[in-house]
Amino acid sequence: MRLGIFLKLFAESVRFAIQVLTTNLLRTTLSLLGVTIGIMLITLVFTLVDSLEKNIKDSLNFLGSNVVTVDKFPFGDGPNPDYPWWKYFRRPNNNYGEYEFLSANLKNASAITIVGRASTTIKKGSSSLSGANVWGITYQYKDVYEVKVGTGRYFTQQEIEGGRTVALIGHEVAQQLFPNRDAVGQDIKVKGYKLRVVGILEKEGESFIGASSSDDRVFIPYKMFTKMYNIGRVFGINPTLAVKGYEDDIGLVELQNEMEGVLRKVRGLRPRDETNFALNRPEALVSALGGIFDVLGIAGWVIGGFAILVGGVGIMNIMFVSVQERTKLIGIQKSLGAKNYFILFQFLFESIFLCLLGGVAGILIVYLLTFIPLGTLEVMLSTKNILLGVVVSSTVGIVSGIVPSAKAARLDPVEAMRAG
């Protein structure tokens, strides 16, 4: 019974709303324009914010997840202003001995690696590629960070431990040095050393924020890397210690506490000595950007809110006019036994329908705008933002229609028919 009443209400509301649209097309269109623009702005801002956040997070995937790195400087807010920068600079570099000590003593780590980085020119015969990134890694690097090998294979444990002259190269390196043939099994020259290519990484492409990509990298065993470059001294290359924690270690609290104790021990620090290292989580970089996204979201609400306010007033005006035009009809319905709630919901549904129509138009405009190419920024309209637009427009319809609907519901049937 109630379902039948609801369907009847809905059908009549839709019919009257269509009648309002067709009878006063220009007036209704202008009134709906505010709702359409408001919903479009709010949906567009949140779509852009979500897309920016997703693209930035995807660009920082190379930093890994559930990973703690050992560095000289802290991430996030940057160095402590009360702690002189030169003290950070004078902190000792990480070394292979610390890597071995951490590997042997950390209980809350699922994997650990040490990574050395340098930029140099890679050669193959008469061809060369300048500015390539050479990374010296250990075997567990693949367990700390994602490594996608497209052709060939990853290093073996023996190749890593023995510091063999082998290399795993990025897609761009392979294209530049071996444009017309398979690079696997071929030799390249790095810092005067001839290295055999054992694998080629899958193409990653350019990231949104221009972050580092594996396309221009050359991975080699860490012990081979130490033969090529000055490691461990103040003015030498400072390798990164990266430790991956377990999923059940929320916030990696246990891992970080353990790492601090183990590192202080291996560096011979006494209880009162200052800590001479920083434990960083790459997620801190994303968290630091979260405040920017929040500000953009607030700006979207403010700008869109003004447009919705104007649209809501327009819808309320339409509903008052609609009540005035159908006063006699309301009187007839009441004289035939229509309850107050029936009249109330009839006009309220009409207001919601009109606002939803404007909201859907705004969402459709945003959807069409997502097809406009914005370089490396991939914009996608998510289901969450579609629902946000629908909910906001429905809420505007309720707020705008409640007063005119209540006025219609309180009309006296005799006075209403006489007024008509």
DARAKA-V575505 format. One record per residue. N is the residue number from 1. RES is the residue in one small letter. NEAR is the number of other ideal C-beta (glycine too) atoms within 12 Angstrom. D_LAST is the distance of its C-alpha to the last C-alpha in whole Angstrom. Layout:
N | RES | NEAR | D_LAST
N | RES | NEAR | D_LAST
This chain:
1 | m | 7 | 32
2 | r | 10 | 31
3 | l | 9 | 31
4 | g | 10 | 29
5 | i | 17 | 26
6 | f | 17 | 27
7 | l | 14 | 27
8 | k | 20 | 24
9 | l | 30 | 22
10 | f | 22 | 25
11 | a | 18 | 24
12 | e | 27 | 20
13 | s | 33 | 20
14 | v | 22 | 23
15 | r | 19 | 21
16 | f | 35 | 18
17 | a | 35 | 20
18 | i | 19 | 22
19 | q | 22 | 18
20 | v | 33 | 18
21 | l | 24 | 22
22 | t | 14 | 22
23 | t | 17 | 18
24 | n | 22 | 20
25 | l | 15 | 23
26 | l | 13 | 25
27 | r | 20 | 23
28 | t | 34 | 23
29 | t | 22 | 27
30 | l | 21 | 27
31 | s | 35 | 26
32 | l | 43 | 28
33 | l | 26 | 31
34 | g | 37 | 31
35 | v | 50 | 31
36 | t | 40 | 33
37 | i | 31 | 36
38 | g | 41 | 36
39 | i | 49 | 37
40 | m | 38 | 39
41 | l | 35 | 41
42 | i | 42 | 41
43 | t | 47 | 42
44 | l | 37 | 45
45 | v | 35 | 46
46 | f | 37 | 47
47 | t | 39 | 48
48 | l | 31 | 51
49 | v | 32 | 52
50 | d | 31 | 52
51 | s | 29 | 54
52 | l | 29 | 56
53 | e | 31 | 57
54 | k | 25 | 58
55 | n | 29 | 60
56 | i | 29 | 62
57 | k | 26 | 63
58 | d | 26 | 64
59 | s | 28 | 66
60 | l | 31 | 68
61 | n | 28 | 68
62 | f | 32 | 72
63 | l | 32 | 72
64 | g | 32 | 72
65 | s | 23 | 70
66 | n | 31 | 72
67 | v | 42 | 74
68 | v | 46 | 76
69 | t | 41 | 78
70 | v | 45 | 81
71 | d | 29 | 81
72 | k | 29 | 82
73 | f | 25 | 79
74 | p | 23 | 76
75 | f | 26 | 73
76 | g | 22 | 69
77 | d | 15 | 69
78 | g | 16 | 73
79 | p | 20 | 76
80 | n | 16 | 76
81 | p | 9 | 77
82 | d | 7 | 79
83 | y | 20 | 81
84 | p | 13 | 83
85 | w | 15 | 82
86 | w | 11 | 86
87 | k | 19 | 86
88 | y | 23 | 84
89 | f | 17 | 86
90 | r | 16 | 89
91 | r | 27 | 88
92 | p | 28 | 90
93 | n | 30 | 89
94 | n | 39 | 88
95 | n | 28 | 91
96 | y | 29 | 92
97 | g | 20 | 94
98 | e | 33 | 91
99 | y | 41 | 89
100 | e | 22 | 92
101 | f | 25 | 92
102 | l | 40 | 88
103 | s | 27 | 88
104 | a | 15 | 91
105 | n | 20 | 89
106 | l | 36 | 85
107 | k | 20 | 84
108 | n | 29 | 80
109 | a | 33 | 81
110 | s | 26 | 80
111 | a | 30 | 81
112 | i | 42 | 83
113 | t | 41 | 84
114 | i | 42 | 86
115 | v | 42 | 84
116 | g | 39 | 86
117 | r | 27 | 85
118 | a | 28 | 86
119 | s | 21 | 85
120 | t | 30 | 88
121 | t | 24 | 89
122 | i | 39 | 89
123 | k | 24 | 92
124 | k | 30 | 93
125 | g | 14 | 95
126 | s | 7 | 95
127 | s | 22 | 91
128 | s | 18 | 89
129 | l | 31 | 86
130 | s | 15 | 86
131 | g | 17 | 84
132 | a | 35 | 83
133 | n | 32 | 83
134 | v | 40 | 86
135 | w | 43 | 85
136 | g | 40 | 88
137 | i | 43 | 86
138 | t | 39 | 87
139 | y | 30 | 87
140 | q | 31 | 84
141 | y | 39 | 82
142 | k | 28 | 80
143 | d | 24 | 79
144 | v | 34 | 78
145 | y | 34 | 76
146 | e | 21 | 75
147 | v | 31 | 77
148 | k | 23 | 76
149 | v | 25 | 79
150 | g | 24 | 78
151 | t | 25 | 82
152 | g | 26 | 85
153 | r | 20 | 85
154 | y | 28 | 85
155 | f | 38 | 88
156 | t | 17 | 90
157 | q | 14 | 92
158 | q | 13 | 95
159 | e | 28 | 94
160 | i | 29 | 92
161 | e | 18 | 95
162 | g | 16 | 98
163 | g | 25 | 96
164 | r | 26 | 96
165 | t | 26 | 96
166 | v | 36 | 93
167 | a | 46 | 89
168 | l | 45 | 85
169 | i | 46 | 84
170 | g | 40 | 80
171 | h | 29 | 79
172 | e | 29 | 79
173 | v | 43 | 82
174 | a | 39 | 83
175 | q | 23 | 81
176 | q | 26 | 83
177 | l | 36 | 87
178 | f | 26 | 87
179 | p | 14 | 84
180 | n | 11 | 86
181 | r | 17 | 87
182 | d | 18 | 87
183 | a | 36 | 88
184 | v | 24 | 88
185 | g | 19 | 92
186 | q | 28 | 93
187 | d | 23 | 94
188 | i | 40 | 93
189 | k | 28 | 94
190 | v | 39 | 93
191 | k | 27 | 95
192 | g | 14 | 98
193 | y | 26 | 98
194 | k | 21 | 97
195 | l | 38 | 94
196 | r | 28 | 94
197 | v | 37 | 90
198 | v | 31 | 89
199 | g | 36 | 85
200 | i | 37 | 82
201 | l | 39 | 79
202 | e | 22 | 76
203 | k | 21 | 74
204 | e | 26 | 71
205 | g | 20 | 70
206 | e | 21 | 69
207 | s | 24 | 67
208 | f | 25 | 64
209 | i | 25 | 65
210 | g | 14 | 69
211 | a | 24 | 70
212 | s | 23 | 74
213 | s | 29 | 74
214 | s | 36 | 76
215 | d | 29 | 77
216 | d | 32 | 79
217 | r | 39 | 81
218 | v | 49 | 85
219 | f | 44 | 85
220 | i | 46 | 89
221 | p | 41 | 91
222 | y | 40 | 91
223 | k | 30 | 94
224 | m | 35 | 95
225 | f | 41 | 92
226 | t | 28 | 94
227 | k | 22 | 97
228 | m | 30 | 95
229 | y | 28 | 94
230 | n | 18 | 95
231 | i | 30 | 93
232 | g | 22 | 93
233 | r | 15 | 94
234 | v | 15 | 92
235 | f | 12 | 92
236 | g | 19 | 92
237 | i | 28 | 89
238 | n | 32 | 87
239 | p | 38 | 86
240 | t | 40 | 83
241 | l | 46 | 83
242 | a | 44 | 80
243 | v | 46 | 80
244 | k | 34 | 77
245 | g | 35 | 76
246 | y | 23 | 75
247 | e | 13 | 71
248 | d | 13 | 71
249 | d | 25 | 72
250 | i | 13 | 69
251 | g | 18 | 69
252 | l | 33 | 73
253 | v | 19 | 74
254 | e | 22 | 77
255 | l | 36 | 78
256 | q | 31 | 78
257 | n | 20 | 80
258 | e | 26 | 82
259 | m | 40 | 83
260 | e | 27 | 83
261 | g | 23 | 86
262 | v | 32 | 88
263 | l | 37 | 87
264 | r | 24 | 89
265 | k | 20 | 92
266 | v | 28 | 93
267 | r | 27 | 92
268 | g | 13 | 95
269 | l | 19 | 92
270 | r | 11 | 93
271 | p | 10 | 90
272 | r | 7 | 90
273 | d | 13 | 90
274 | e | 18 | 87
275 | t | 26 | 85
276 | n | 28 | 86
277 | f | 35 | 84
278 | a | 33 | 80
279 | l | 37 | 78
280 | n | 31 | 75
281 | r | 34 | 72
282 | p | 31 | 71
283 | e | 25 | 67
284 | a | 26 | 67
285 | l | 28 | 67
286 | v | 28 | 64
287 | s | 22 | 63
288 | a | 21 | 63
289 | l | 25 | 61
290 | g | 20 | 58
291 | g | 15 | 57
292 | i | 18 | 57
293 | f | 26 | 54
294 | d | 18 | 52
295 | v | 15 | 52
296 | l | 25 | 51
297 | g | 28 | 48
298 | i | 18 | 47
299 | a | 21 | 47
300 | g | 33 | 45
301 | w | 25 | 42
302 | v | 18 | 42
303 | i | 22 | 41
304 | g | 36 | 39
305 | g | 25 | 37
306 | f | 19 | 36
307 | a | 34 | 35
308 | i | 40 | 33
309 | l | 22 | 32
310 | v | 26 | 30
311 | g | 43 | 29
312 | g | 40 | 27
313 | v | 24 | 26
314 | g | 34 | 24
315 | i | 51 | 23
316 | m | 34 | 21
317 | n | 28 | 20
318 | i | 43 | 18
319 | m | 43 | 17
320 | f | 26 | 15
321 | v | 24 | 14
322 | s | 38 | 13
323 | v | 37 | 11
324 | q | 21 | 9
325 | e | 22 | 8
326 | r | 34 | 8
327 | t | 29 | 6
328 | k | 21 | 4
329 | l | 28 | 8
330 | i | 37 | 10
331 | g | 24 | 9
332 | i | 21 | 10
333 | q | 30 | 13
334 | k | 29 | 14
335 | s | 19 | 14
336 | l | 14 | 16
337 | g | 11 | 18
338 | a | 26 | 18
339 | k | 16 | 19
340 | n | 22 | 19
341 | y | 21 | 21
342 | f | 26 | 20
343 | i | 38 | 17
344 | l | 32 | 19
345 | f | 30 | 21
346 | q | 40 | 19
347 | f | 49 | 18
348 | l | 39 | 21
349 | f | 34 | 23
350 | e | 42 | 21
351 | s | 48 | 22
352 | i | 37 | 26
353 | f | 41 | 26
354 | l | 49 | 25
355 | c | 44 | 28
356 | l | 34 | 30
357 | l | 35 | 30
358 | g | 45 | 31
359 | g | 44 | 33
360 | v | 27 | 35
361 | a | 28 | 35
362 | g | 42 | 37
363 | i | 37 | 39
364 | l | 22 | 40
365 | i | 26 | 41
366 | v | 37 | 43
367 | y | 24 | 45
368 | l | 17 | 45
369 | l | 23 | 47
370 | t | 25 | 49
371 | f | 14 | 51
372 | i | 15 | 52
373 | p | 10 | 56
374 | l | 17 | 57
375 | g | 13 | 61
376 | t | 21 | 62
377 | l | 25 | 58
378 | e | 26 | 57
379 | v | 31 | 53
380 | m | 25 | 51
381 | l | 29 | 48
382 | s | 23 | 48
383 | t | 15 | 46
384 | k | 17 | 46
385 | n | 33 | 44
386 | i | 27 | 42
387 | l | 18 | 41
388 | l | 31 | 40
389 | g | 42 | 38
390 | v | 26 | 36
391 | v | 22 | 36
392 | v | 39 | 35
393 | s | 43 | 32
394 | s | 31 | 31
395 | t | 27 | 31
396 | v | 42 | 30
397 | g | 41 | 27
398 | i | 31 | 27
399 | v | 26 | 27
400 | s | 40 | 24
401 | g | 40 | 22
402 | i | 25 | 22
403 | v | 24 | 21
404 | p | 38 | 17
405 | s | 38 | 18
406 | a | 23 | 19
407 | k | 27 | 16
408 | a | 40 | 13
409 | a | 28 | 16
410 | r | 20 | 16
411 | l | 33 | 12
412 | d | 19 | 12
413 | p | 27 | 11
414 | v | 16 | 10
415 | e | 16 | 9
416 | a | 27 | 6
417 | m | 20 | 5
418 | r | 14 | 5
419 | a | 19 | 4
420 | g | 20 | 0
